[in-house]
Structures are given as C-alpha cells and as structure tokens.
Amino acid sequence: MDADVIIIGGGLAGLVASNEIVKAGKRVLIVDQENAANLGGQAFWSFGGIFMVDTPMQRRLGVHDSFELAWQDWQGSAGWDRLEGDHPEDEWAQKWGRAYVEFAASDKRPWLQEQGVKFTPVVGWAERGALTARGHGNSVPRFHVPWGTGTGISEPFADKARAASDAGKVTFRFRHRVDGLIFDGGRVVGVRGSVLAPDTARRGAPSNRDVVEEFEFSAQAVVIASGGIGGNHEQVRKWWPERLGKPPRKMITGVPESVDGRMLDIATEQGVRLVNRDRMWHYTEGLQNWNPIWPNHAIRILPGPSSIWLDARGRQLPAPGLPGYDTLGTLKILRTTPDIAEFDYSWFILDQTIIKKEFALSGSEQNPDITNRDLALMLRSRLGRSAPGPVEAFKEHGADFVVADTLPELVQGMNALTDDNLLNAVEIEKVVRARDNELVNQYSKDAQTMGIRNSRRYLGDKLFRAAKPHQILDPHHGPLIAVRLWIVTRKTLGGIQTDLDGRALGSDGNPISGLFAAGEAAGFGGGGAHGYNALEGTFLGGCIFTGRTVGRSLARSL
Ligand SMILES: Cc1cc2nc3c(=O)[nH]c(=O)nc-3n(C[C@H](O)[C@H](O)[C@H](O)COP(=O)(O)OP(=O)(O)OC[C@H]3O[C@@H](n4cnc5c(N)ncnc54)[C@H](O)[C@@H]3O)c2cc1C
C-alpha cells in the first residue's frame, strides 16, 4: 500500500483533509496534475473572503448577527427544491448547508485562528441580495478579509503539508493526473493515471498535458478534492441551466485551466453520484485582465453600491440588477431579456470618486497591500486620493475602460469599444440625470439610492466601500468612467453527493466504501450546500469545513 489515504488534488480542500489525517498518525499521498508551484490551488489566487457569523470583528463595526439570521439568509439563498422522491439531489445538500452555517457561527473563526489565519478588521457586505427579507442575500456584512488575502488562507495549510512531507508523513506526487479509481469488490482501493511531462510553468499558468508514463497507487481510502468546472467552458456550456437563458458566446475565465472538471466526469462514469450539476456561480462584473496569468484571464470587480448598471443597449438594469446585490439575479436579467441576451456584455457608468472608493478587484495578486500584510499601504491605497494601484492600472491599460470628461464623449468612447453602436447619448443622459435627481434630498423612491444610504449607515462601508452620495454629472467628481463588463466563469455549486461524514455516494444513493469527496468537487458538501445561490466568502470555508470533516472521519475510521 502506498499510503493510508490518497487525496486527488492539492487545493485547499485536499490540504485541510490531509492535515487532519496526518494529525491522527496516518500517511497521506497527495496526487496533483500540476507542478509543486501550484500547491494550494485556486485558494492561493482568491480574495480570501470568509463568511462568518457573529464575530468580534462584526461587533466592533456595530453589526449584530446571529445563527438564526444567517440560517434564514442561507435558506433564502439556497432555495433547495429537489427534496422529493428516493435519494433526492438536495437531501444531503440541505443538511450540509445547515451544518456549515452552524460552523460559521461557532468554531470557524477560533479554529482558523488556531491554524494560523489572521483577519484584518475589515468585514465586507457582499451579495446584499434580492431585496426581500426571505429571499437571497446577506442581511448584514459577513465577508471577513484575512491578512494575506487568499494566500493567508491557503498557505498555513500548505505549510503544514510541506512540513508533514519533510517528516515523511505526506508524499506529494505532482504532475500525476488521475484518470480512474481502482475498485476491488465494490471498495475503492486506489487510483490510476498518467504521469505528465515535467513543466516549469509559473503558478496558475497553463502546463503541458504530455503523458510520459502511467501509474497506479493503492490505499485504504481515496478522497476526491479535484475542484469544479469553471476553467472548462465546454463543461460550463454543457451544464448551463435553461433558467439562466443561453450561455454567452464570449465568457472570460475566473480560474486557472487546472479547474477542468475532468475528474468529475471520470467519477460519474465509475458510478459516483453527481447532483445539481446545473447549479453554478458565475459573475457578471468581469474585466479582461490586461496582464493575464492564465488564458482568457478574468478579474472580477467587487463593486460598491453606486455605479449605474446599463445593459448593452444603454438601459438601466431593473432591480435586483444593482452592483453588489444579486449575482445570479443579474445574470438572469442579462441572459433572458430578449433584446439584450444576444449581447455578451453590460456596462457600469461611474466617476473618479466612485472608482476610488468602491472598486476592489478579486484576487490575491490584485490586492498587494492586504496580500503583503502592509497596513500602511492598505490605509494609503484604500483611503488615499486615487484608486488602489491595481485599479488605476486597469483604468489605464484595461481593454474595457473608457474615460472622458463629458457624457457625450464617454458614450462615443463606449460605442467605439464595441462593433455594435447601440448606445444613444441622449437616452443615457436621461438615466444618469434621473439617478442624480434622486440624490438632491435625503429621501428617494429609487432602490439603488436607498441602498447607497443604507450602506453608508454601516461604518465599514462608509470608511472603505461606499462613496459619499453625489451627482455623477458633477464635474468635481470627474472624469466620467465607463467599464464594459463580461461574464466570468468561476464556481461550481453542484458536485459529488456526500453524507455528513464526507463519504461519496454511489448511483444507488449508498456510500461507496473507501471513497470520500471534499471542496468544490463535492459541491462544498452534499453535492450542493449552497443550493442555487451563494452568500459569498462561503467557498473557501466550504473547502475547509468539508476537508476537515472528511479528514476527521477518516482519522476516526482507519
Ligand atoms: C480569483 C479567485 C477569487 C476567489 N475568491 C474567493 C473568496 O474571496 N472567497 C471564497 O470563499 N472563495 C473564493 N474563491 C473560490 C475558492 O478559491 C475555490 O472555490 C476553492 O479554493 C476551491 O478549492 P478546492 O480545493 O475545492 O479545488 P482547487 O483549488 O481547484 O484544487 C483542485 C486541485 O485538484 C487538481 N486536480 C484536478 N483534477 C485532477 C486529476 N484528475 N488528477 C490530479 N489532480 C487533479 C487541480 O490541479 C487542483 O490543484 C475564489 C477563486 C478564485 C479563482
């Protein structure tokens, strides 16, 4: 036997599981198709946002949160509706969802701190939702940002795995791609696959798929922690749900190529039960990266509340199509409104005051101040006169930005950026003036204006995320800026159905002996703990919770 447990995938979920197993004195073999530079997977690149409930950081900022409120929000977002019949798709998803919210409201923060994760005092208010109490969205800010951004989450676990490797308890097999599970009398006893040719590609960059030889490894149990499908547009198109219209012809990619979904299809072919494959989490505020690391590299804007959101024809999106509110609600508007669904982009219109305060870019490399744990730089860049350096760089070099002093010039620039020539400056001016008119007194009937004021009542947003309400056409806040937004493929919400021990279920709904799944591959638990929508910052935590659960259950049972 090559180890007690084989883990397919050295991303966050695999690393967390590995650490728990090693702590119990067992030996782990981590097999990953990429090279050693990629240890940590997507988590390294992530913004690092972590959904937690009722923390000291929230309380310090005047936020009163509770498990009850978070669970109400989670259920409103999830909308699990596949609960009928034998072994329904949402059976375990719902149980995992509840267990996860309990974790987020109790053990998550102290445990992460014990593992070496340190949090900034910043708590963001992501995904404010669909504007009803029982619908999708966070009623309060819960998006906790760690020092180090994504690296502040992935590296403590990667460091532990590296140390365990030095001590002979973990063996890494990089450039080993798993092509199949090995069964013996119904029990999974190992994996087989292809050794890929050495490749020195830098972290995140594509690597070759040249096969040099084959391998087989055996163990008492196997954990699938191979991530989702976001890097594979063919898979995204295949599973794209009808309720979100047709997938765009052009999408940009929010994850490295290694997030290829291949292992999920292999698992299905070998009798593992995958559920909710039509549930995905793609963003509508994507920029084409002017300095890409992976092909078609997308950067997502984490927007504050004040930009005006226009469709490709220059009409304002209806609520809840507001910046920072309802990711899939907005995607649905864009993909199902008949006369705009044929276009693959939409627009933000804003000004320098808004970009300075409200644009954050998702990704560890886009936030050097927090990633490098530099408090002085963070205060300078988030509270200073210009937007943070990476945002200004996009404004200067990005293919999707137009900057102008007057609205007619701005619209001319927007039309020049596309071949479609759909925008009428007079009509867009009406939209912008109507919005500006809502700001001249403290009352309003406009949902976005009310939202901006609500946001400013939260200290965290007032300091860091929501510009003081002002008229966009006031030249003191100029220049004017337009940003063309694309759809970014990112997260997979469905996946391998698992029970609360993380055991993978077979097509008959019963656990497959010796097989476990964690992280995005497991739909972050049960094949769909998020249901249809996410409250954000829930994915890294989902890897941590499922990885820890699988690790502990293996530590108990082996
Ligand atoms: C830019 C960005 C920003 C993000 N921001 C946030 C955030 O702020 N908050 C949040 O909660 N989440 C965020 N996420 C999402 C989160 O990072 C991921 O959902 C999570 O890290 C997935 O981890 P994983 O371990 O399940 O999979 P992965 O990190 O994808 O790791 C899977 C590993 O398996 C390997 N693998 C796949 N197939 C095989 C095979 N057949 N054989 C061998 N190896 C294989 C891959 O090479 C990879 O190393 C972000 C993601 C990105 C990319």
The ligand as an SDF file (V2000), in Angstrom:
LIG
                    3D

 53 58  0  0  0  0  0  0  0  0999 V2000
   -9.6510   34.6180   -8.2610 C   0  0  0  0  0  0  0  0  0  0  0  0
  -10.4840   33.8390   -7.2810 C   0  0  0  0  0  0  0  0  0  0  0  0
  -11.0710   34.5090   -6.2110 C   0  0  0  0  0  0  0  0  0  0  0  0
  -11.8150   33.7960   -5.2600 C   0  0  0  0  0  0  0  0  0  0  0  0
  -12.2580   34.4530   -4.1490 N   0  0  0  0  0  0  0  0  0  0  0  0
  -12.9040   33.7560   -3.1700 C   0  0  0  0  0  0  0  0  0  0  0  0
  -13.2690   34.3910   -1.9560 C   0  0  0  0  0  0  0  0  0  0  0  0
  -12.9960   35.5690   -1.7310 O   0  0  0  0  0  0  0  0  0  0  0  0
  -13.9320   33.6440   -1.0240 N   0  0  0  0  0  0  0  0  0  0  0  0
  -14.2580   32.3260   -1.2260 C   0  0  0  0  0  0  0  0  0  0  0  0
  -14.8610   31.7170   -0.3540 O   0  0  0  0  0  0  0  0  0  0  0  0
  -13.8710   31.6990   -2.3610 N   0  0  0  0  0  0  0  0  0  0  0  0
  -13.1980   32.3680   -3.3210 C   0  0  0  0  0  0  0  0  0  0  0  0
  -12.7860   31.7310   -4.4670 N   0  0  0  0  0  0  0  0  0  0  0  0
  -13.1650   30.2940   -4.6520 C   0  0  0  0  0  0  0  0  0  0  0  0
  -12.2440   29.3380   -3.9160 C   0  0  0  0  0  0  0  0  0  0  0  0
  -10.9190   29.7840   -4.0090 O   0  0  0  0  0  0  0  0  0  0  0  0
  -12.3660   27.9310   -4.5310 C   0  0  0  0  0  0  0  0  0  0  0  0
  -13.7210   27.5500   -4.6000 O   0  0  0  0  0  0  0  0  0  0  0  0
  -11.6140   26.9000   -3.6850 C   0  0  0  0  0  0  0  0  0  0  0  0
  -10.2890   27.3260   -3.4550 O   0  0  0  0  0  0  0  0  0  0  0  0
  -11.6350   25.5220   -4.3660 C   0  0  0  0  0  0  0  0  0  0  0  0
  -10.7260   24.6690   -3.7000 O   0  0  0  0  0  0  0  0  0  0  0  0
  -10.6660   23.0940   -3.9930 P   0  0  0  0  0  0  0  0  0  0  0  0
   -9.6100   22.5540   -3.1100 O   0  0  0  0  0  0  0  0  0  0  0  0
  -12.0140   22.5050   -3.9140 O   0  0  0  0  0  0  0  0  0  0  0  0
  -10.2400   22.9940   -5.5300 O   0  0  0  0  0  0  0  0  0  0  0  0
   -8.9840   23.5710   -6.3450 P   0  0  0  0  0  0  0  0  0  0  0  0
   -8.3520   24.7030   -5.6650 O   0  0  0  0  0  0  0  0  0  0  0  0
   -9.4600   23.7560   -7.7340 O   0  0  0  0  0  0  0  0  0  0  0  0
   -7.9320   22.3700   -6.2910 O   0  0  0  0  0  0  0  0  0  0  0  0
   -8.1460   21.1850   -7.0270 C   0  0  0  0  0  0  0  0  0  0  0  0
   -6.8090   20.5780   -7.3760 C   0  0  0  0  0  0  0  0  0  0  0  0
   -7.0560   19.3110   -7.9820 O   0  0  0  0  0  0  0  0  0  0  0  0
   -6.1610   19.1200   -9.0640 C   0  0  0  0  0  0  0  0  0  0  0  0
   -6.7890   18.1550   -9.9780 N   0  0  0  0  0  0  0  0  0  0  0  0
   -7.9430   18.2770  -10.6760 C   0  0  0  0  0  0  0  0  0  0  0  0
   -8.1910   17.1500  -11.3860 N   0  0  0  0  0  0  0  0  0  0  0  0
   -7.1640   16.3030  -11.1370 C   0  0  0  0  0  0  0  0  0  0  0  0
   -6.8560   14.9900  -11.5830 C   0  0  0  0  0  0  0  0  0  0  0  0
   -7.6490   14.3060  -12.4300 N   0  0  0  0  0  0  0  0  0  0  0  0
   -5.7160   14.4150  -11.1380 N   0  0  0  0  0  0  0  0  0  0  0  0
   -4.8830   15.0660  -10.2880 C   0  0  0  0  0  0  0  0  0  0  0  0
   -5.1370   16.3310   -9.8360 N   0  0  0  0  0  0  0  0  0  0  0  0
   -6.2690   16.9220  -10.2470 C   0  0  0  0  0  0  0  0  0  0  0  0
   -6.0000   20.5060   -9.6470 C   0  0  0  0  0  0  0  0  0  0  0  0
   -4.7850   20.5970  -10.3660 O   0  0  0  0  0  0  0  0  0  0  0  0
   -6.0090   21.3770   -8.3960 C   0  0  0  0  0  0  0  0  0  0  0  0
   -4.7180   21.5940   -7.8860 O   0  0  0  0  0  0  0  0  0  0  0  0
  -12.0240   32.3980   -5.4300 C   0  0  0  0  0  0  0  0  0  0  0  0
  -11.4520   31.7310   -6.5140 C   0  0  0  0  0  0  0  0  0  0  0  0
  -10.6770   32.4340   -7.4230 C   0  0  0  0  0  0  0  0  0  0  0  0
  -10.0110   31.6890   -8.5470 C   0  0  0  0  0  0  0  0  0  0  0  0
  1  2  1  0
  2  3  1  0
  2 52  2  0
  3  4  2  0
  4  5  1  0
  4 50  1  0
  5  6  2  0
  6  7  1  0
  6 13  1  0
  7  8  2  0
  7  9  1  0
  9 10  1  0
 10 11  2  0
 10 12  1  0
 12 13  2  0
 13 14  1  0
 14 15  1  0
 14 50  1  0
 15 16  1  0
 16 17  1  0
 16 18  1  0
 18 19  1  0
 18 20  1  0
 20 21  1  0
 20 22  1  0
 22 23  1  0
 23 24  1  0
 24 25  2  0
 24 26  1  0
 24 27  1  0
 27 28  1  0
 28 29  2  0
 28 30  1  0
 28 31  1  0
 31 32  1  0
 32 33  1  0
 33 34  1  0
 33 48  1  0
 34 35  1  0
 35 36  1  0
 35 46  1  0
 36 37  1  0
 36 45  1  0
 37 38  2  0
 38 39  1  0
 39 40  1  0
 39 45  2  0
 40 41  1  0
 40 42  2  0
 42 43  1  0
 43 44  2  0
 44 45  1  0
 46 47  1  0
 46 48  1  0
 48 49  1  0
 50 51  2  0
 51 52  1  0
 52 53  1  0
M  END
$$$$
